[in-house]
Amino acid sequence: MARRLSRRVVTSFVAERLQEGDKSVVKQLAAYLVTTRQIRMLALYVRDIESSLAKKGDVIADVTTAFSLSAETKKHINAFVAAETGALSVSLREHVKSEVLGGLRLHIPGKELDTTVQRQLTTLRTQLKKA
Amino acid sequence: MSNLSITELSKDLRQAIEGLETQGDFDETGIVLRVGDGVVWVHGLRSAGYSEVLHIETPSGVVEAFALNLLEDEIGAVLLGDDAEVKAGQTVRRKGSVLTVPVGDALLGRVVDPLGRPMDGGPAIKSKAEGLVERDAPGVMDRKSVHEPLMTGIAAIDSMFPIGRGQRELIIGDRQVGKTALTIDTMINQARQNTGVVNVYVAIGQKLSKIARLVDRLKQEGVMDQTIIVATSSSDPASLLYLAPYAGTAMGEYFRDNGGHALMIYDDLTKHAVAYRQMSLLLRRPPGREAYPGDVFYLHSRLLERSAKLSDALGGGSLTALPIIETQAGDISAYIPTNVISITDGQIFLETDLFYQGIRPAISAGLSVSRVGGAAQTAGVKSVSGNLKLGLSQFRELASFAQFGSDLDEATKHQIDRGQRLTELLKQSQYAPMSIWQQVVSILAVTGGHFDDVSPEHIKEAQEALLSRLWHDEKKDMQELDKGAKPTETVLKHIKKAAESVSKGFKE
């Protein structure tokens, strides 16, 4: 029986192939997940692939705000992510969620910048609990 | 002289800080994969270190956990709070530091949990200093050999198994044989003798009612002001039980490192090992003997190694440890007892049989030992207790042998008689620790043969009478004796005279 590979090894391989432009690897990964009964781990595989891609210069950033962003702001965020991570290309995914109340949450693989009012309230709640 | 203006510098710094705040910073984040039984599995956080604190963001606030299993694809962490609010998908961040607890004088007289949060209804602990929960033990060159006595006030211990400051002396025995009572008396003695030793009592998985009774008693005895209690109950998560002795040690180390002396009491390490076993099994670490993980020895060795007598260059402070281990049916060859016996510098074994015979403290003379305390024994007590241990253990052997026949030679009869008197003499009621002079006089009265005419059942009364007579007639000598020096010939004469006079009153 073949040795089960760690998620990190598999995702690193997939990311490498994707960067080389080999889209067939997606089908191969899907088949691998089905045969190894890991379909419910799909989200984690996607996260790990994004992580591997980010290390190689392709950053996918998720930005969450209470209101939709203007094109100018998106451009600034793009530049900010590129400067912070040294990425060669940045893809921005925008999410509008009213529960963040204000500010923005910027998530790049493995890292997060959270300046939302929601987070500040959570921090405040914890501090009040401790006191 | 420089033209640098402090006001300008302050302004510039403030601006720089404001600039930093607005720019923000990326935190390394992960997500909760699974949670259950106080253990959380996290995806991401690849740079997290062993024992690093993680913050899990829940709707009702941040819940702390600490990383214990660093695997290739995920991290296993143990929650320090309630797991009811923690759910899969929640964001986890690294705190960037290992666990610390508040340390310092502000903790004296307080009852806290292993994270330093007050449990006595008092105000929050305001201490500027923080101590690392997990910390390396002092190295070889940082130490000095144990040479100062730590008087327990229990005559049987101070005379036969003396404990020195910086020593680790295990207290071992079955349930309900007086293990905790010994440690409480030792704490009380530190206050009565004004030794300046700070007590740190770590309750691991104890009943809260027992801790409340202990606190009341310590308050009554005036000991609480120099005591810190780190309390965990059996209903607390295993993670808190696991942390309790390390957190307590961090609090004790503050006094050790500042040239002071502290006494650590771990009540008890059996429950600590059980809590660690629970955590390890939930973290899916391979079980070994009795289902304990492979590093259960290291769990206790790294804890007890932190107890030490520091060198003069480091202030000469000390941290003495009295760990407690509960045995099952007197079996000291079980896994955890043998581990801790081999780590410590001796053990005081309490026997159930002795306890139910009314011999309290129920210390077994044959199985107990103090490996380094001899060098630290008070000269006064040492001068009168030379062969006490050997005599007492021989007596117990002979006494059981003598049950089979009545034809005994004179020497054996004498040894049994002396042993019976010694056994009676070393009985001591709880909360009544003895000072040095009381111990010296009492032991001398029996070993010197002055009480040979007193029947064993009247020994305690004769002892009381002798002590009160000497305190009344020879107070100055007794006060001098209490300083720990070897009794002079004159003092010995006075004791002999008083003991023989008291003995006459009890002659049958």
Interface residues (C-beta under 8 A of the other chain):
Chain A: S6 R7 R8 L44 R47 S51 E84 L106 H107 I108 G110 K111 E112 L113 D114 T115 R119 T122 T123 R125 T126 K129 K130 A131
Chain B: G24 D25 F26 D27 E28 T29 G30 I31 L33 H43 G44 L45 R46 E57 P59 S60 G61 V62 E72 D73 T91 R93 R117 A124
